[in-house]
């Protein structure tokens, strides 16, 4: 793969729970690192995404390719990506491209926020079920 393909600068963030000192917990977000990535959008009519990842709208799905880093382990539960002030939630475990141990690929879904009150709109089936309850 050509190095020119990695033309997007993404930030890897992690959400962690810390004690607030009063018997409760607060969520804190920490920037882990920056990385160059190749980001590809999917076609809107890709029906396999709906069944594989439970997506309601495949237009917010992207495929991210980055160089393999030994100092970074992707965690689906606590990590997400930021690109152009947009939050992308990691939905799949990284897969080793062609078993060469130099490039990994994983799938993300863009988080959409409603403008008036800042509430998060559901992008996948699980989030939609949690919001409706």
Long-range contacts (C-beta under 8 A, 24 or more apart in sequence): 1-38, 1-65, 1-103, 5-38, 5-65, 6-36, 6-37, 6-38, 6-65, 6-66, 6-67, 7-36, 7-38, 8-36, 8-37, 8-38, 8-39, 8-83, 9-34, 9-35, 9-36, 9-37, 9-83, 10-34, 10-35, 10-36, 10-37, 10-39, 10-64, 10-66, 10-81, 10-82, 10-83, 10-88, 11-81, 11-82, 11-83, 12-72, 12-79, 12-80, 12-81, 13-79, 13-80, 13-81, 13-82, 14-75, 14-78, 14-79, 15-78, 15-79, 15-80, 16-78, 32-72, 32-79, 33-69, 33-71, 33-72, 35-66, 35-67, 35-69, 35-72, 36-66, 36-67, 37-64, 37-65, 37-66, 37-83, 38-64, 38-65, 38-66, 39-63, 39-64, 39-65, 39-83, 40-65, 53-91, 53-92, 53-107, 53-109, 53-124, 54-124, 54-125, 54-126, 55-109, 55-123, 55-124, 55-125, 56-122, 56-123, 56-124, 56-125, 56-128, 57-123, 60-109, 60-110, 60-112, 60-123, 61-107, 61-108, 61-109, 61-110, 62-88, 62-107, 62-108, 62-109, 62-110, 63-105, 63-106, 63-107, 63-108, 64-88, 64-105, 64-106, 64-107, 64-108, 65-97, 65-103, 65-104, 65-105, 66-103, 66-104, 67-102, 67-103, 67-104, 68-96, 68-101, 68-102, 68-103, 68-104, 74-104, 74-106, 80-108, 80-111, 81-108, 86-110, 86-111, 87-111, 89-123, 91-124
